[in-house]
Amino acid sequence: MNKITLIAFAVGIVCSKVWAEEVTLAMVTPSSTLPSITLANGKSLTSSRYAGLITPESDNIRVVFDGVTEEALLAKISLDTVQFENDEHFITFLRNVGIKENYIEKILNQNKTGGFVHSNSCEGSRSECVVASKSIDFVIDYYNKIVRLFVAPELLKQSSGEKSYLVLNGGPGLVNKISGYYYNSFGRYEPSYYFRGSGVAGFGTGFIRYNFYQSDYTNNLDDFYLNRSLGEGSKILIGKAQNNANFNPSSTQSLLSDIPVTGIRIGTADEQVDHSYGKQLFRFYSPVNGTVEVRRRGGIIYATSVRAGYDEINMGNLPSGQYNAIVQVKSSSGDIISSQNLLVNNTGSFSNDFSWHLFAGQNDSIYSDITATKEIIIDAGLQFPIKDFSALYFGGGVIGNKKVVSTGINVKNEFASISGKTGWGDNKFRQYELNGYVESLSVSYKKVNAGKNWGERRTNKGSTIFSASYNITLLSQLSASMGYMYSSALMSRYSSDTDYNQMKYSRKNYPELTYVNVNRSFFSSVYYNFNNGNALYLNGSKEVGTKNYSVSFGLSIPFGGHFRFNNISNYSNGKVLTNNSNIDYNDKISESWSQTVSAGTYLSETSYNTLTYNLSHDSDVFQGSAYLYGTDKGQKQATISINSSQALNSGGLYFIPSSWQDSAFIIRGKESEYDIAVRNMTDNSTRYLDKTNNIITVPAYHKIMVKSDTDSSNFVFSDRQSKQTDIISMVPGSSYVVNKKTIKTNSVIMTLRDVDGEFSVSASCQSDSCISVSRLSNGVFKVKYTGNNFIIRSGNAQCHTGNIQDEKFISVNCGRNQKGGAMR
């Protein structure tokens, strides 16, 4: 008891906890001499085995900020103090933690002055305690050589909503998809086919996307462009793109967003914003154990229990949408400790941040509302926020020798989503567009007018499209939809004496007559799915202003495990009722192969019987089917379809699911014989690369933590650390190979005693052959080492093990400054 009292007196350091606008950290005051204290057995403290507890020793320690990052840093550590020796490495760690820049310098100065002391707010085990920090606290786990850092939310970038950008550092890779189709009617028509290849090759901060199509009658290059970062928050796109709506929010609002173009486009890059802090994951602080509640319009939408300290709310667990919510942290007795506002935007479909774009090139389509010929285009625009979930847009450009300007607005919140834009230009050009969504109701409106001389047109041009639909789920098994569609277009009708071929090539020389073509119709459908797999549906449509209507009724009934009966009946006004019935037999041949045989009857003015056979394959290598169809009237046809997706990098070729096309991927190296955990720090999910799953996909532009751990293996990394952590963010198509150099090791359980036969309280590596020492209990340690022996240090004593090859358990006695003495 006397020993414990003296040791506590020798190593106890009082830490003043100060919190104000200026944060003051607990730090160590350097001392040139240790206190002269004598233990109960008469031995001096400075020469005893306890001296290492209060004398800081240089060692590689793990510094952890839980859930965010961890690093191996060189530091002087004692039982209750730590001082980091490499300023640059320490600063990098603090930045990875997310501490505001104005506090990093203060922390660094205090580290230089003397270091930091163990937080006296840590209660219980030093490896598990959680500190409700008012500033910055260090929890020092001396025996396991781990220091954990706790920081008040006010000091963290993510708590204040400060914007940071991803560091794009993926390696080279390629994700490719091929698909093909072949059709043969056996003499009724000429055979037809198509082949499409698409994919993305990524590396570092950019990627190349391609998408081409070839068929028996045409071929086309839809996409071929380079998209590359220009620094923090900006990017450039060079090449041909069939759609520019996804480039950034500003391009989405442009009048030219859905027109294929070729050229150069630059602008903001919203996808490069780091969403791992404060957006997808909301971090909150509680000084006591209790609960956290998220309230929306007064009602609770999320609640969970929390421990004292820090916790996170994954916004993916909150109701989808964009809305304001209140986060309340409560004590176990129900008292409200804190209440703060939370802006939820977990749809990923809308950004009201400042955004701009500039494009120069030419259009590749003459069939759009705004372009009639291939012309040179210059287009520019900018978006800026006006409230939490709304933004305004202004833009303009030049199309050939014509000028246009436009403006738009986006409003998206928990009640509604409205996007509108309007444009006007030379030759009486006008365009109005509105899209709105309110719960189950969606509305879309677009109207375009242009005068004579817009493009090569010789007449006015105008078109209007309006649609409204309402989808509702009446019961868990019953759903319905209904809507209205309207379209009108100013159509051209050439005079009867105009030769079509001449008109096509000399359009300007011939007169055009115009008329307005109008279509209006209502539609509705009802679908009911029974619990036993039966299904019924009813569809109907009616043209306004005419007598035209149509009705269809269908049902599907399974029976016998492998069989299903399907029937569809159609009726249109003035036409005969048609009915198509068939019975399907489905059989799974193997894990990836299946077949379907179908026999049916078509009843109408002309009736016939059908027989169909379909063979399907579904695996990572390819997906496809072969289809044979025939009737008793002699009609025959056959189709073959196939598609396959592959990922390629320096590690080889991998067949992958087709859904990976816009993703990046992580691959386990061939000699990576250790545990690999992959944590997505944007959506707070973790997956593992095991030996049977050598490749996994990760979303592009997400922050990913790859943690490699050799503790369960007989290896250690070449830097003699058992754990390594890498933070990566990748563009589409890029890859990351986990293939770190390792050293084969041995391990042994060691019982360590001092010269007096008492169990040693601490041990550390002294020789290069000693890799790591982990304390299991008082006097018992697990040692990882290379070769046949190692030297450890306990207090002021060096202990040699001698030759311990193939030993699993050893007992070592060592005295102060001893050169040998291993006992087994």
Protein Blocks (a to p, Z undefined) as FASTA:
>chain_A
ZZmmmmmmmmpccddddddfbdcdddddddfbdcddddfkopafklmmklmmmmccdddd
ddddehiaccdddddddfkbccdfblklmmmmmmmnopafklmmmmmmmmmmnopcddfk
bgcjfklpccddfbbccdddfknopacddddfklpmklnopacddddfbdcddddddddd
dddeehmaccdddddddddddehjbccdddddddfkbccdfbdcddddebehiacdedjd
fbfklmpmmlmmpmklmgccddddddddfklpcckgoklpccdddfbdcdddddeehiaf
bdcdddehiddddfklpccdddddddddddfkopafbdcdddddfkopaccbdcdddddd
ddfbfkbfkbcbdcddddddddddfbfkbccddddddehjaccdddddddddfkbccddd
ddddehhiacddddddehjaccddddddddehihjbfbdcddddddddddddfblkbccd
ddddddddddddddfklcfklmmmmmmlpccddddddddddddddddddfkopacddddd
ddehiabdcddddddddeehlaccdddddddehiacdddddddddddfblmbccdddddd
dddfbdcdddddddddddfkbgcdddddddfeopacddddddddddddfkbccdddfklm
mpccddddfklccddddddfklopacdddfklmbccddehiacdddddfklpccdcfkop
abdcddddddehiacddddddddddddddddddfkopacfbdcdfbfklmbdcdfbghia
cdddehjbdcddehjbccdebjaehiabdcddddehiabhpaZZ
